[in-house]
Amino acid sequence: ILNRMFPTRWIGCGSNIAWPARSPDLTSLDYFLWGTLKTEVYREPRTTVGERCKNIRIISACATITAKILEKVLRSLIIRLRKYIDCN
């Protein structure tokens, strides 16, 4: 799913970008995406059991994330990183 929606733009197991396992470096995915997707996927109680239903919910949740939202996330991450640098 990530390869289809974000080709060459995501970091993780199976991505095209090399990233050390258990890296202490946090990404915007850590600050935003996973919490947002979890909230959307589990917003309503599950009515059916199975991976197919869960996959559909994940795809639907990804579809709600717009370019404008991602721009806001990036700006927020840059501000946060600058604060880390300022604190040394």
PDB file of N, CA, C and O in Angstrom:
ATOM      1  N   ILE A   1       0.835  -1.185   0.000  1.00  0.00           N
ATOM      2  CA  ILE A   1       0.000   0.000   0.000  1.00  0.00           C
ATOM      3  C   ILE A   1       0.878   1.247   0.000  1.00  0.00           C
ATOM      4  O   ILE A   1       0.639   2.170  -0.779  1.00  0.00           O
ATOM      5  N   LEU A   2       1.894   1.285   0.866  1.00  0.00           N
ATOM      6  CA  LEU A   2       2.755   2.461   0.933  1.00  0.00           C
ATOM      7  C   LEU A   2       3.495   2.683  -0.379  1.00  0.00           C
ATOM      8  O   LEU A   2       3.641   3.821  -0.826  1.00  0.00           O
ATOM      9  N   ASN A   3       3.968   1.591  -1.005  1.00  0.00           N
ATOM     10  CA  ASN A   3       4.655   1.744  -2.288  1.00  0.00           C
ATOM     11  C   ASN A   3       3.746   2.344  -3.343  1.00  0.00           C
ATOM     12  O   ASN A   3       4.191   3.130  -4.179  1.00  0.00           O
ATOM     13  N   ARG A   4       2.496   1.981  -3.306  1.00  0.00           N
ATOM     14  CA  ARG A   4       1.554   2.487  -4.305  1.00  0.00           C
ATOM     15  C   ARG A   4       1.198   3.951  -4.033  1.00  0.00           C
ATOM     16  O   ARG A   4       1.120   4.755  -4.962  1.00  0.00           O
ATOM     17  N   MET A   5       0.983   4.293  -2.773  1.00  0.00           N
ATOM     18  CA  MET A   5       0.555   5.652  -2.443  1.00  0.00           C
ATOM     19  C   MET A   5       1.718   6.636  -2.306  1.00  0.00           C
ATOM     20  O   MET A   5       1.574   7.814  -2.631  1.00  0.00           O
ATOM     21  N   PHE A   6       2.868   6.158  -1.825  1.00  0.00           N
ATOM     22  CA  PHE A   6       4.019   7.033  -1.584  1.00  0.00           C
ATOM     23  C   PHE A   6       5.290   6.413  -2.174  1.00  0.00           C
ATOM     24  O   PHE A   6       6.228   6.130  -1.430  1.00  0.00           O
ATOM     25  N   PRO A   7       5.341   6.196  -3.495  1.00  0.00           N
ATOM     26  CA  PRO A   7       6.501   5.528  -4.081  1.00  0.00           C
ATOM     27  C   PRO A   7       7.792   6.289  -3.774  1.00  0.00           C
ATOM     28  O   PRO A   7       7.871   7.502  -3.967  1.00  0.00           O
ATOM     29  N   THR A   8       8.791   5.566  -3.298  1.00  0.00           N
ATOM     30  CA  THR A   8      10.122   6.086  -2.948  1.00  0.00           C
ATOM     31  C   THR A   8      10.091   7.219  -1.932  1.00  0.00           C
ATOM     32  O   THR A   8      11.054   7.982  -1.845  1.00  0.00           O
ATOM     33  N   ARG A   9       9.008   7.354  -1.155  1.00  0.00           N
ATOM     34  CA  ARG A   9       8.927   8.452  -0.191  1.00  0.00           C
ATOM     35  C   ARG A   9       8.617   7.981   1.223  1.00  0.00           C
ATOM     36  O   ARG A   9       8.220   8.798   2.054  1.00  0.00           O
ATOM     37  N   TRP A  10       8.777   6.720   1.526  1.00  0.00           N
ATOM     38  CA  TRP A  10       8.542   6.258   2.885  1.00  0.00           C
ATOM     39  C   TRP A  10       9.737   5.438   3.349  1.00  0.00           C
ATOM     40  O   TRP A  10      10.469   4.870   2.538  1.00  0.00           O
ATOM     41  N   ILE A  11       9.923   5.386   4.658  1.00  0.00           N
ATOM     42  CA  ILE A  11      11.062   4.698   5.251  1.00  0.00           C
ATOM     43  C   ILE A  11      10.533   3.590   6.147  1.00  0.00           C
ATOM     44  O   ILE A  11       9.644   3.816   6.969  1.00  0.00           O
ATOM     45  N   GLY A  12      11.080   2.398   5.986  1.00  0.00           N
ATOM     46  CA  GLY A  12      10.675   1.287   6.831  1.00  0.00           C
ATOM     47  C   GLY A  12      11.109  -0.024   6.223  1.00  0.00           C
ATOM     48  O   GLY A  12      11.746  -0.048   5.170  1.00  0.00           O
ATOM     49  N   CYS A  13      10.767  -1.110   6.879  1.00  0.00           N
ATOM     50  CA  CYS A  13      11.105  -2.440   6.390  1.00  0.00           C
ATOM     51  C   CYS A  13      10.470  -2.649   5.017  1.00  0.00           C
ATOM     52  O   CYS A  13       9.250  -2.559   4.880  1.00  0.00           O
ATOM     53  N   GLY A  14      11.274  -2.924   4.020  1.00  0.00           N
ATOM     54  CA  GLY A  14      10.764  -3.141   2.674  1.00  0.00           C
ATOM     55  C   GLY A  14      10.733  -1.897   1.803  1.00  0.00           C
ATOM     56  O   GLY A  14      10.321  -1.969   0.645  1.00  0.00           O
ATOM     57  N   SER A  15      11.163  -0.749   2.336  1.00  0.00           N
ATOM     58  CA  SER A  15      11.159   0.472   1.522  1.00  0.00           C
ATOM     59  C   SER A  15      12.440   0.557   0.701  1.00  0.00           C
ATOM     60  O   SER A  15      13.370  -0.225   0.898  1.00  0.00           O
ATOM     61  N   ASN A  16      12.476   1.514  -0.220  1.00  0.00           N
ATOM     62  CA  ASN A  16      13.656   1.722  -1.059  1.00  0.00           C
ATOM     63  C   ASN A  16      14.730   2.534  -0.345  1.00  0.00           C
ATOM     64  O   ASN A  16      15.859   2.617  -0.828  1.00  0.00           O
ATOM     65  N   ILE A  17      14.403   3.126   0.785  1.00  0.00           N
ATOM     66  CA  ILE A  17      15.327   3.985   1.514  1.00  0.00           C
ATOM     67  C   ILE A  17      15.948   3.192   2.657  1.00  0.00           C
ATOM     68  O   ILE A  17      15.242   2.653   3.510  1.00  0.00           O
ATOM     69  N   ALA A  18      17.272   3.129   2.664  1.00  0.00           N
ATOM     70  CA  ALA A  18      17.965   2.399   3.731  1.00  0.00           C
ATOM     71  C   ALA A  18      17.821   3.156   5.041  1.00  0.00           C
ATOM     72  O   ALA A  18      18.051   4.364   5.092  1.00  0.00           O
ATOM     73  N   TRP A  19      17.446   2.460   6.086  1.00  0.00           N
ATOM     74  CA  TRP A  19      17.260   3.081   7.396  1.00  0.00           C
ATOM     75  C   TRP A  19      17.586   2.034   8.439  1.00  0.00           C
ATOM     76  O   TRP A  19      17.031   0.936   8.394  1.00  0.00           O
ATOM     77  N   PRO A  20      18.463   2.336   9.371  1.00  0.00           N
ATOM     78  CA  PRO A  20      18.842   1.319  10.354  1.00  0.00           C
ATOM     79  C   PRO A  20      17.665   0.859  11.213  1.00  0.00           C
ATOM     80  O   PRO A  20      16.818   1.655  11.619  1.00  0.00           O
ATOM     81  N   ALA A  21      17.636  -0.414  11.472  1.00  0.00           N
ATOM     82  CA  ALA A  21      16.582  -0.959  12.334  1.00  0.00           C
ATOM     83  C   ALA A  21      16.673  -0.328  13.711  1.00  0.00           C
ATOM     84  O   ALA A  21      17.769  -0.078  14.213  1.00  0.00           O
ATOM     85  N   ARG A  22      15.530  -0.072  14.322  1.00  0.00           N
ATOM     86  CA  ARG A  22      15.429   0.528  15.652  1.00  0.00           C
ATOM     87  C   ARG A  22      16.184   1.846  15.766  1.00  0.00           C
ATOM     88  O   ARG A  22      16.748   2.162  16.814  1.00  0.00           O
ATOM     89  N   SER A  23      16.189   2.599  14.696  1.00  0.00           N
ATOM     90  CA  SER A  23      16.869   3.894  14.691  1.00  0.00           C
ATOM     91  C   SER A  23      16.226   4.827  15.708  1.00  0.00           C
ATOM     92  O   SER A  23      15.000   4.876  15.814  1.00  0.00           O
ATOM     93  N   PRO A  24      17.043   5.571  16.461  1.00  0.00           N
ATOM     94  CA  PRO A  24      16.469   6.517  17.421  1.00  0.00           C
ATOM     95  C   PRO A  24      15.903   7.762  16.745  1.00  0.00           C
ATOM     96  O   PRO A  24      15.203   8.553  17.377  1.00  0.00           O
ATOM     97  N   ASP A  25      16.207   7.933  15.467  1.00  0.00           N
ATOM     98  CA  ASP A  25      15.713   9.102  14.749  1.00  0.00           C
ATOM     99  C   ASP A  25      14.228   8.954  14.469  1.00  0.00           C
ATOM    100  O   ASP A  25      13.790   7.942  13.922  1.00  0.00           O
ATOM    101  N   LEU A  26      13.461   9.955  14.840  1.00  0.00           N
ATOM    102  CA  LEU A  26      12.022   9.929  14.612  1.00  0.00           C
ATOM    103  C   LEU A  26      11.699  10.659  13.320  1.00  0.00           C
ATOM    104  O   LEU A  26      12.376  11.612  12.936  1.00  0.00           O
ATOM    105  N   THR A  27      10.666  10.198  12.672  1.00  0.00           N
ATOM    106  CA  THR A  27      10.236  10.812  11.421  1.00  0.00           C
ATOM    107  C   THR A  27       8.846  11.398  11.607  1.00  0.00           C
ATOM    108  O   THR A  27       8.220  11.231  12.655  1.00  0.00           O
ATOM    109  N   SER A  28       8.377  12.080  10.586  1.00  0.00           N
ATOM    110  CA  SER A  28       7.021  12.633  10.662  1.00  0.00           C
ATOM    111  C   SER A  28       5.980  11.519  10.779  1.00  0.00           C
ATOM    112  O   SER A  28       4.878  11.748  11.276  1.00  0.00           O
ATOM    113  N   LEU A  29       6.328  10.315  10.324  1.00  0.00           N
ATOM    114  CA  LEU A  29       5.406   9.189  10.500  1.00  0.00           C
ATOM    115  C   LEU A  29       5.202   8.916  11.986  1.00  0.00           C
ATOM    116  O   LEU A  29       4.088   8.630  12.425  1.00  0.00           O
ATOM    117  N   ASP A  30       6.287   9.004  12.757  1.00  0.00           N
ATOM    118  CA  ASP A  30       6.182   8.769  14.199  1.00  0.00           C
ATOM    119  C   ASP A  30       5.354   9.844  14.885  1.00  0.00           C
ATOM    120  O   ASP A  30       4.615   9.554  15.826  1.00  0.00           O
ATOM    121  N   TYR A  31       5.471  11.079  14.423  1.00  0.00           N
ATOM    122  CA  TYR A  31       4.774  12.187  15.067  1.00  0.00           C
ATOM    123  C   TYR A  31       3.325  12.320  14.638  1.00  0.00           C
ATOM    124  O   TYR A  31       2.507  12.865  15.380  1.00  0.00           O
ATOM    125  N   PHE A  32       2.998  11.835  13.464  1.00  0.00           N
ATOM    126  CA  PHE A  32       1.670  12.119  12.930  1.00  0.00           C
ATOM    127  C   PHE A  32       0.952  10.904  12.372  1.00  0.00           C
ATOM    128  O   PHE A  32      -0.130  10.550  12.840  1.00  0.00           O
ATOM    129  N   LEU A  33       1.539  10.270  11.388  1.00  0.00           N
ATOM    130  CA  LEU A  33       0.792   9.315  10.563  1.00  0.00           C
ATOM    131  C   LEU A  33       0.230   8.135  11.340  1.00  0.00           C
ATOM    132  O   LEU A  33      -0.951   7.816  11.198  1.00  0.00           O
ATOM    133  N   TRP A  34       1.044   7.484  12.154  1.00  0.00           N
ATOM    134  CA  TRP A  34       0.565   6.253  12.790  1.00  0.00           C
ATOM    135  C   TRP A  34      -0.599   6.526  13.733  1.00  0.00           C
ATOM    136  O   TRP A  34      -1.559   5.756  13.760  1.00  0.00           O
ATOM    137  N   GLY A  35      -0.534   7.591  14.497  1.00  0.00           N
ATOM    138  CA  GLY A  35      -1.643   7.936  15.392  1.00  0.00           C
ATOM    139  C   GLY A  35      -2.903   8.293  14.635  1.00  0.00           C
ATOM    140  O   GLY A  35      -4.006   7.904  15.022  1.00  0.00           O
ATOM    141  N   THR A  36      -2.733   9.041  13.545  1.00  0.00           N
ATOM    142  CA  THR A  36      -3.880   9.445  12.723  1.00  0.00           C
ATOM    143  C   THR A  36      -4.540   8.236  12.078  1.00  0.00           C
ATOM    144  O   THR A  36      -5.765   8.110  12.095  1.00  0.00           O
ATOM    145  N   LEU A  37      -3.729   7.341  11.507  1.00  0.00           N
ATOM    146  CA  LEU A  37      -4.296   6.143  10.874  1.00  0.00           C
ATOM    147  C   LEU A  37      -5.004   5.266  11.906  1.00  0.00           C
ATOM    148  O   LEU A  37      -6.090   4.750  11.642  1.00  0.00           O
ATOM    149  N   LYS A  38      -4.397   5.097  13.068  1.00  0.00           N
ATOM    150  CA  LYS A  38      -5.020   4.268  14.107  1.00  0.00           C
ATOM    151  C   LYS A  38      -6.371   4.849  14.518  1.00  0.00           C
ATOM    152  O   LYS A  38      -7.342   4.112  14.694  1.00  0.00           O
ATOM    153  N   THR A  39      -6.430   6.167  14.671  1.00  0.00           N
ATOM    154  CA  THR A  39      -7.686   6.823  15.038  1.00  0.00           C
ATOM    155  C   THR A  39      -8.753   6.582  13.982  1.00  0.00           C
ATOM    156  O   THR A  39      -9.899   6.274  14.313  1.00  0.00           O
ATOM    157  N   GLU A  40      -8.384   6.719  12.712  1.00  0.00           N
ATOM    158  CA  GLU A  40      -9.349   6.530  11.623  1.00  0.00           C
ATOM    159  C   GLU A  40      -9.781   5.068  11.497  1.00  0.00           C
ATOM    160  O   GLU A  40     -10.969   4.778  11.358  1.00  0.00           O
ATOM    161  N   VAL A  41      -8.814   4.152  11.546  1.00  0.00           N
ATOM    162  CA  VAL A  41      -9.116   2.728  11.346  1.00  0.00           C
ATOM    163  C   VAL A  41     -10.031   2.199  12.451  1.00  0.00           C
ATOM    164  O   VAL A  41     -10.922   1.394  12.181  1.00  0.00           O
ATOM    165  N   TYR A  42      -9.821   2.642  13.684  1.00  0.00           N
ATOM    166  CA  TYR A  42     -10.596   2.115  14.809  1.00  0.00           C
ATOM    167  C   TYR A  42     -11.650   3.091  15.323  1.00  0.00           C
ATOM    168  O   TYR A  42     -12.132   2.955  16.447  1.00  0.00           O
ATOM    169  N   ARG A  43     -12.009   4.078  14.496  1.00  0.00           N
ATOM    170  CA  ARG A  43     -13.024   5.067  14.886  1.00  0.00           C
ATOM    171  C   ARG A  43     -14.348   4.388  15.242  1.00  0.00           C
ATOM    172  O   ARG A  43     -14.966   4.717  16.254  1.00  0.00           O
ATOM    173  N   GLU A  44     -14.770   3.459  14.423  1.00  0.00           N
ATOM    174  CA  GLU A  44     -16.024   2.736  14.659  1.00  0.00           C
ATOM    175  C   GLU A  44     -15.705   1.290  15.014  1.00  0.00           C
ATOM    176  O   GLU A  44     -14.722   0.736  14.522  1.00  0.00           O
ATOM    177  N   PRO A  45     -16.515   0.682  15.852  1.00  0.00           N
ATOM    178  CA  PRO A  45     -16.284  -0.727  16.180  1.00  0.00           C
ATOM    179  C   PRO A  45     -16.340  -1.586  14.918  1.00  0.00           C
ATOM    180  O   PRO A  45     -17.113  -1.323  13.997  1.00  0.00           O
ATOM    181  N   ARG A  46     -15.512  -2.604  14.905  1.00  0.00           N
ATOM    182  CA  ARG A  46     -15.501  -3.508  13.751  1.00  0.00           C
ATOM    183  C   ARG A  46     -16.803  -4.291  13.683  1.00  0.00           C
ATOM    184  O   ARG A  46     -17.306  -4.792  14.688  1.00  0.00           O
ATOM    185  N   THR A  47     -17.332  -4.379  12.472  1.00  0.00           N
ATOM    186  CA  THR A  47     -18.571  -5.139  12.288  1.00  0.00           C
ATOM    187  C   THR A  47     -18.293  -6.525  11.728  1.00  0.00           C
ATOM    188  O   THR A  47     -19.106  -7.437  11.881  1.00  0.00           O
ATOM    189  N   THR A  48     -17.146  -6.682  11.082  1.00  0.00           N
ATOM    190  CA  THR A  48     -16.766  -7.995  10.561  1.00  0.00           C
ATOM    191  C   THR A  48     -15.352  -8.310  11.018  1.00  0.00           C
ATOM    192  O   THR A  48     -14.582  -7.417  11.372  1.00  0.00           O
ATOM    193  N   VAL A  49     -15.031  -9.579  11.005  1.00  0.00           N
ATOM    194  CA  VAL A  49     -13.711 -10.016  11.428  1.00  0.00           C
ATOM    195  C   VAL A  49     -12.925 -10.403  10.187  1.00  0.00           C
ATOM    196  O   VAL A  49     -13.479 -10.982   9.253  1.00  0.00           O
ATOM    197  N   GLY A  50     -11.648 -10.088  10.174  1.00  0.00           N
ATOM    198  CA  GLY A  50     -10.803 -10.514   9.076  1.00  0.00           C
ATOM    199  C   GLY A  50      -9.877  -9.420   8.593  1.00  0.00           C
ATOM    200  O   GLY A  50     -10.115  -8.229   8.793  1.00  0.00           O
ATOM    201  N   GLU A  51      -8.807  -9.869   7.945  1.00  0.00           N
ATOM    202  CA  GLU A  51      -7.807  -8.940   7.441  1.00  0.00           C
ATOM    203  C   GLU A  51      -8.336  -8.070   6.311  1.00  0.00           C
ATOM    204  O   GLU A  51      -7.934  -6.913   6.194  1.00  0.00           O
ATOM    205  N   ARG A  52      -9.218  -8.592   5.485  1.00  0.00           N
ATOM    206  CA  ARG A  52      -9.718  -7.823   4.342  1.00  0.00           C
ATOM    207  C   ARG A  52     -10.419  -6.551   4.815  1.00  0.00           C
ATOM    208  O   ARG A  52     -10.199  -5.474   4.260  1.00  0.00           O
ATOM    209  N   CYS A  53     -11.253  -6.675   5.827  1.00  0.00           N
ATOM    210  CA  CYS A  53     -11.965  -5.514   6.367  1.00  0.00           C
ATOM    211  C   CYS A  53     -10.970  -4.509   6.936  1.00  0.00           C
ATOM    212  O   CYS A  53     -11.115  -3.304   6.727  1.00  0.00           O
ATOM    213  N   LYS A  54      -9.969  -4.995   7.650  1.00  0.00           N
ATOM    214  CA  LYS A  54      -8.961  -4.121   8.238  1.00  0.00           C
ATOM    215  C   LYS A  54      -8.166  -3.412   7.141  1.00  0.00           C
ATOM    216  O   LYS A  54      -7.884  -2.219   7.253  1.00  0.00           O
ATOM    217  N   ASN A  55      -7.807  -4.133   6.091  1.00  0.00           N
ATOM    218  CA  ASN A  55      -7.070  -3.534   4.979  1.00  0.00           C
ATOM    219  C   ASN A  55      -7.880  -2.436   4.311  1.00  0.00           C
ATOM    220  O   ASN A  55      -7.329  -1.397   3.947  1.00  0.00           O
ATOM    221  N   ILE A  56      -9.169  -2.647   4.145  1.00  0.00           N
ATOM    222  CA  ILE A  56     -10.036  -1.631   3.536  1.00  0.00           C
ATOM    223  C   ILE A  56     -10.068  -0.391   4.417  1.00  0.00           C
ATOM    224  O   ILE A  56     -10.016   0.729   3.909  1.00  0.00           O
ATOM    225  N   ARG A  57     -10.153  -0.577   5.725  1.00  0.00           N
ATOM    226  CA  ARG A  57     -10.155   0.575   6.642  1.00  0.00           C
ATOM    227  C   ARG A  57      -8.836   1.340   6.570  1.00  0.00           C
ATOM    228  O   ARG A  57      -8.832   2.571   6.611  1.00  0.00           O
ATOM    229  N   ILE A  58      -7.722   0.627   6.465  1.00  0.00           N
ATOM    230  CA  ILE A  58      -6.413   1.281   6.378  1.00  0.00           C
ATOM    231  C   ILE A  58      -6.313   2.081   5.085  1.00  0.00           C
ATOM    232  O   ILE A  58      -5.857   3.224   5.097  1.00  0.00           O
ATOM    233  N   ILE A  59      -6.732   1.492   3.977  1.00  0.00           N
ATOM    234  CA  ILE A  59      -6.700   2.190   2.686  1.00  0.00           C
ATOM    235  C   ILE A  59      -7.593   3.418   2.731  1.00  0.00           C
ATOM    236  O   ILE A  59      -7.208   4.482   2.247  1.00  0.00           O
ATOM    237  N   SER A  60      -8.770   3.283   3.301  1.00  0.00           N
ATOM    238  CA  SER A  60      -9.686   4.424   3.417  1.00  0.00           C
ATOM    239  C   SER A  60      -9.086   5.518   4.287  1.00  0.00           C
ATOM    240  O   SER A  60      -9.218   6.702   3.976  1.00  0.00           O
ATOM    241  N   ALA A  61      -8.429   5.132   5.373  1.00  0.00           N
ATOM    242  CA  ALA A  61      -7.803   6.119   6.260  1.00  0.00           C
ATOM    243  C   ALA A  61      -6.677   6.856   5.541  1.00  0.00           C
ATOM    244  O   ALA A  61      -6.533   8.068   5.699  1.00  0.00           O
ATOM    245  N   CYS A  62      -5.884   6.139   4.759  1.00  0.00           N
ATOM    246  CA  CYS A  62      -4.809   6.782   3.983  1.00  0.00           C
ATOM    247  C   CYS A  62      -5.381   7.777   2.983  1.00  0.00           C
ATOM    248  O   CYS A  62      -4.785   8.824   2.733  1.00  0.00           O
ATOM    249  N   ALA A  63      -6.519   7.455   2.419  1.00  0.00           N
ATOM    250  CA  ALA A  63      -7.134   8.327   1.411  1.00  0.00           C
ATOM    251  C   ALA A  63      -7.613   9.647   2.008  1.00  0.00           C
ATOM    252  O   ALA A  63      -7.803  10.618   1.276  1.00  0.00           O
ATOM    253  N   THR A  64      -7.812   9.700   3.328  1.00  0.00           N
ATOM    254  CA  THR A  64      -8.282  10.945   3.951  1.00  0.00           C
ATOM    255  C   THR A  64      -7.151  11.944   4.184  1.00  0.00           C
ATOM    256  O   THR A  64      -7.407  13.106   4.498  1.00  0.00           O
ATOM    257  N   ILE A  65      -5.914  11.502   4.033  1.00  0.00           N
ATOM    258  CA  ILE A  65      -4.769  12.381   4.283  1.00  0.00           C
ATOM    259  C   ILE A  65      -4.442  13.135   2.995  1.00  0.00           C
ATOM    260  O   ILE A  65      -4.020  12.540   2.003  1.00  0.00           O
ATOM    261  N   THR A  66      -4.641  14.438   3.026  1.00  0.00           N
ATOM    262  CA  THR A  66      -4.437  15.278   1.843  1.00  0.00           C
ATOM    263  C   THR A  66      -3.021  15.855   1.822  1.00  0.00           C
ATOM    264  O   THR A  66      -2.292  15.798   2.812  1.00  0.00           O
ATOM    265  N   ALA A  67      -2.655  16.412   0.667  1.00  0.00           N
ATOM    266  CA  ALA A  67      -1.355  17.069   0.530  1.00  0.00           C
ATOM    267  C   ALA A  67      -1.242  18.246   1.501  1.00  0.00           C
ATOM    268  O   ALA A  67      -0.171  18.510   2.048  1.00  0.00           O
ATOM    269  N   LYS A  68      -2.339  18.937   1.704  1.00  0.00           N
ATOM    270  CA  LYS A  68      -2.336  20.084   2.631  1.00  0.00           C
ATOM    271  C   LYS A  68      -2.025  19.627   4.060  1.00  0.00           C
ATOM    272  O   LYS A  68      -1.276  20.291   4.777  1.00  0.00           O
ATOM    273  N   ILE A  69      -2.591  18.512   4.464  1.00  0.00           N
ATOM    274  CA  ILE A  69      -2.315  17.962   5.793  1.00  0.00           C
ATOM    275  C   ILE A  69      -0.839  17.591   5.903  1.00  0.00           C
ATOM    276  O   ILE A  69      -0.199  17.882   6.913  1.00  0.00           O
ATOM    277  N   LEU A  70      -0.297  16.950   4.866  1.00  0.00           N
ATOM    278  CA  LEU A  70       1.107  16.546   4.896  1.00  0.00           C
ATOM    279  C   LEU A  70       2.038  17.753   4.934  1.00  0.00           C
ATOM    280  O   LEU A  70       3.083  17.706   5.584  1.00  0.00           O
ATOM    281  N   GLU A  71       1.673  18.833   4.245  1.00  0.00           N
ATOM    282  CA  GLU A  71       2.470  20.060   4.294  1.00  0.00           C
ATOM    283  C   GLU A  71       2.498  20.612   5.717  1.00  0.00           C
ATOM    284  O   GLU A  71       3.542  21.056   6.196  1.00  0.00           O
ATOM    285  N   LYS A  72       1.361  20.583   6.382  1.00  0.00           N
ATOM    286  CA  LYS A  72       1.274  21.065   7.763  1.00  0.00           C
ATOM    287  C   LYS A  72       2.135  20.200   8.684  1.00  0.00           C
ATOM    288  O   LYS A  72       2.814  20.715   9.572  1.00  0.00           O
ATOM    289  N   VAL A  73       2.104  18.889   8.469  1.00  0.00           N
ATOM    290  CA  VAL A  73       2.915  17.966   9.262  1.00  0.00           C
ATOM    291  C   VAL A  73       4.395  18.266   9.068  1.00  0.00           C
ATOM    292  O   VAL A  73       5.160  18.283  10.032  1.00  0.00           O
ATOM    293  N   LEU A  74       4.797  18.500   7.831  1.00  0.00           N
ATOM    294  CA  LEU A  74       6.195  18.789   7.537  1.00  0.00           C
ATOM    295  C   LEU A  74       6.637  20.090   8.208  1.00  0.00           C
ATOM    296  O   LEU A  74       7.717  20.151   8.796  1.00  0.00           O
ATOM    297  N   ARG A  75       5.808  21.123   8.121  1.00  0.00           N
ATOM    298  CA  ARG A  75       6.137  22.396   8.783  1.00  0.00           C
ATOM    299  C   ARG A  75       6.284  22.192  10.288  1.00  0.00           C
ATOM    300  O   ARG A  75       7.207  22.723  10.905  1.00  0.00           O
ATOM    301  N   SER A  76       5.381  21.430  10.867  1.00  0.00           N
ATOM    302  CA  SER A  76       5.427  21.159  12.304  1.00  0.00           C
ATOM    303  C   SER A  76       6.698  20.396  12.671  1.00  0.00           C
ATOM    304  O   SER A  76       7.326  20.688  13.689  1.00  0.00           O
ATOM    305  N   LEU A  77       7.075  19.428  11.853  1.00  0.00           N
ATOM    306  CA  LEU A  77       8.284  18.651  12.117  1.00  0.00           C
ATOM    307  C   LEU A  77       9.520  19.541  12.046  1.00  0.00           C
ATOM    308  O   LEU A  77      10.419  19.415  12.877  1.00  0.00           O
ATOM    309  N   ILE A  78       9.574  20.429  11.074  1.00  0.00           N
ATOM    310  CA  ILE A  78      10.718  21.338  10.938  1.00  0.00           C
ATOM    311  C   ILE A  78      10.831  22.233  12.170  1.00  0.00           C
ATOM    312  O   ILE A  78      11.928  22.440  12.689  1.00  0.00           O
ATOM    313  N   ILE A  79       9.716  22.756  12.631  1.00  0.00           N
ATOM    314  CA  ILE A  79       9.715  23.591  13.843  1.00  0.00           C
ATOM    315  C   ILE A  79      10.232  22.786  15.037  1.00  0.00           C
ATOM    316  O   ILE A  79      11.049  23.276  15.818  1.00  0.00           O
ATOM    317  N   ARG A  80       9.753  21.554  15.172  1.00  0.00           N
ATOM    318  CA  ARG A  80      10.171  20.691  16.283  1.00  0.00           C
ATOM    319  C   ARG A  80      11.670  20.399  16.208  1.00  0.00           C
ATOM    320  O   ARG A  80      12.359  20.434  17.227  1.00  0.00           O
ATOM    321  N   LEU A  81      12.175  20.114  15.013  1.00  0.00           N
ATOM    322  CA  LEU A  81      13.602  19.821  14.854  1.00  0.00           C
ATOM    323  C   LEU A  81      14.457  21.043  15.170  1.00  0.00           C
ATOM    324  O   LEU A  81      15.523  20.915  15.772  1.00  0.00           O
ATOM    325  N   ARG A  82      13.997  22.223  14.770  1.00  0.00           N
ATOM    326  CA  ARG A  82      14.733  23.453  15.096  1.00  0.00           C
ATOM    327  C   ARG A  82      14.802  23.658  16.608  1.00  0.00           C
ATOM    328  O   ARG A  82      15.816  24.122  17.129  1.00  0.00           O
ATOM    329  N   LYS A  83      13.736  23.315  17.302  1.00  0.00           N
ATOM    330  CA  LYS A  83      13.733  23.436  18.767  1.00  0.00           C
ATOM    331  C   LYS A  83      14.724  22.455  19.394  1.00  0.00           C
ATOM    332  O   LYS A  83      15.393  22.788  20.372  1.00  0.00           O
ATOM    333  N   TYR A  84      14.821  21.244  18.832  1.00  0.00           N
ATOM    334  CA  TYR A  84      15.811  20.289  19.322  1.00  0.00           C
ATOM    335  C   TYR A  84      17.220  20.842  19.136  1.00  0.00           C
ATOM    336  O   TYR A  84      18.056  20.747  20.034  1.00  0.00           O
ATOM    337  N   ILE A  85      17.475  21.420  17.966  1.00  0.00           N
ATOM    338  CA  ILE A  85      18.792  21.992  17.681  1.00  0.00           C
ATOM    339  C   ILE A  85      19.092  23.134  18.645  1.00  0.00           C
ATOM    340  O   ILE A  85      20.204  23.235  19.163  1.00  0.00           O
ATOM    341  N   ASP A  86      18.111  23.991  18.887  1.00  0.00           N
ATOM    342  CA  ASP A  86      18.295  25.118  19.805  1.00  0.00           C
ATOM    343  C   ASP A  86      18.614  24.654  21.224  1.00  0.00           C
ATOM    344  O   ASP A  86      19.353  25.323  21.946  1.00  0.00           O
ATOM    345  N   CYS A  87      18.064  23.519  21.621  1.00  0.00           N
ATOM    346  CA  CYS A  87      18.317  22.985  22.967  1.00  0.00           C
ATOM    347  C   CYS A  87      19.658  22.268  23.063  1.00  0.00           C
ATOM    348  O   CYS A  87      20.134  21.929  24.146  1.00  0.00           O
ATOM    349  N   ASN A  88      20.253  22.049  21.881  1.00  0.00           N
ATOM    350  CA  ASN A  88      21.539  21.373  21.783  1.00  0.00           C
ATOM    351  C   ASN A  88      21.367  19.909  22.047  1.00  0.00           C
ATOM    352  O   ASN A  88      22.341  19.156  22.011  1.00  0.00           O
TER     353      ASN A  88
END
